[in-house]
């Protein structure tokens, strides 16, 4: 092989090695930056979770309103019942959104987990988190209250039937129990929660699940009764 070709080959090899070294260096830099940003995002998410828990709204006001409607007199002033129902709808919307937000910020970052489920503007990292988010949407109380509101508006004379009263009472009792669960988390030391956020997130999902399942069951039963009643009426 001619000498000048050997020189060109050597130069080419050196250039290739230099480019490979530069590429690896840039790749390592990029990876470090990504890991730093990922760690900061994780801390931000954990901090938000702790803040949401420590500043969580109680479910007792909503439970009290539902109980008041369920225990109202048969000849109660319709304007008062209307006011209670409207109040309950506003309170329920806040609690429904709060429960969904708890679940949304219960991301797990074990083994460098990344979001893999997206529902509207919500990203989740695990199948369990997705299942819980869907369950929370199915257990929302606001939908039942809008149905109750519409039924009361249509009734003549203005009455709330026994099954509706029983449903409202059952929802209220479950909300009282849910409040105990939320309070148990709020009572924890903030610094301890942040240090063990992954544990608290898992506990939050696990403790919320039975409440959401019962809220959904109560409302599913109520919807089934209403559906049967409509079929009979038609």
LINHUFEN-V86231 format. One record per residue. RES is the residue in one letter. D_CENTER is the distance of its C-alpha to the mean C-alpha in whole Angstrom. Layout:
res=(RES | RES)
d_center=(D_CENTER | D_CENTER)
//
This chain:
res=(X | X | X | X | X | X | X | X | X | X | X | X | X | X | X | X | X | X | X | X | X | X | X | X | X | X | X | X | X | X | X | X | X | X | X | X | X | X | X | X | X | X | X | X | X | X | X | X | X | X | X | X | X | X | X | X | X | X | X | X | X | X | X | X | X | X | X | X | X | X | X | X | X | X | X | X | X | X | X | X | X | X | X | X | X | X | X | X | X | X | X | X | X | X | X | X | X | X | X | X | X | X | X | X | X | X | X | X | X | X | X | X | X | X | X | X | X | X | X | X | X | X | X | X | X | X | X | X | X | X | X | X | X | X | X | X | X | X | X | X | X | X | X | X | X | X | X | X | X | X | X | X | X | X | X | X | X | X | X | X | X | X | X | X | X | X | X | X | X | X | X | X | X | X | X | X | X | X | X | X | X | X | X | X | X | X | X | X | X | X | X | X | X | X | X | X | X | X | X | X | X | X | X | X | X | X | X | X | X | X | X | X | X | X | X | X | X | X | X | X | X | X | X | X | X | X | X | X | X | X | X | X | X | X)
d_center=(71 | 72 | 72 | 70 | 68 | 67 | 66 | 64 | 62 | 61 | 60 | 58 | 56 | 56 | 54 | 52 | 51 | 51 | 48 | 46 | 46 | 45 | 42 | 41 | 41 | 39 | 37 | 36 | 36 | 33 | 31 | 32 | 30 | 27 | 27 | 27 | 25 | 22 | 23 | 22 | 19 | 18 | 19 | 17 | 14 | 15 | 16 | 13 | 11 | 14 | 15 | 11 | 12 | 16 | 15 | 13 | 14 | 16 | 15 | 19 | 20 | 18 | 20 | 23 | 23 | 22 | 25 | 27 | 27 | 28 | 31 | 32 | 36 | 37 | 39 | 36 | 37 | 35 | 34 | 32 | 30 | 29 | 28 | 26 | 24 | 24 | 22 | 20 | 19 | 18 | 16 | 14 | 13 | 12 | 10 | 8 | 7 | 7 | 5 | 2 | 4 | 5 | 3 | 5 | 7 | 8 | 11 | 14 | 17 | 20 | 22 | 21 | 19 | 18 | 15 | 16 | 13 | 13 | 11 | 13 | 12 | 9 | 11 | 10 | 13 | 13 | 13 | 12 | 8 | 9 | 10 | 7 | 5 | 9 | 9 | 6 | 8 | 11 | 11 | 11 | 14 | 15 | 17 | 19 | 20 | 21 | 23 | 24 | 25 | 27 | 29 | 30 | 31 | 33 | 35 | 38 | 39 | 36 | 34 | 31 | 32 | 32 | 29 | 27 | 28 | 27 | 23 | 23 | 24 | 22 | 19 | 20 | 21 | 18 | 16 | 19 | 18 | 14 | 16 | 18 | 15 | 13 | 17 | 18 | 16 | 17 | 20 | 20 | 22 | 21 | 23 | 22 | 19 | 19 | 22 | 20 | 16 | 16 | 17 | 15 | 11 | 13 | 14 | 10 | 9 | 13 | 13 | 10 | 11 | 14 | 13 | 11 | 14 | 16 | 15 | 15 | 18 | 19 | 19 | 20 | 23 | 23 | 23 | 26 | 28 | 28 | 28 | 31 | 33 | 33 | 34 | 37 | 38 | 38)
//
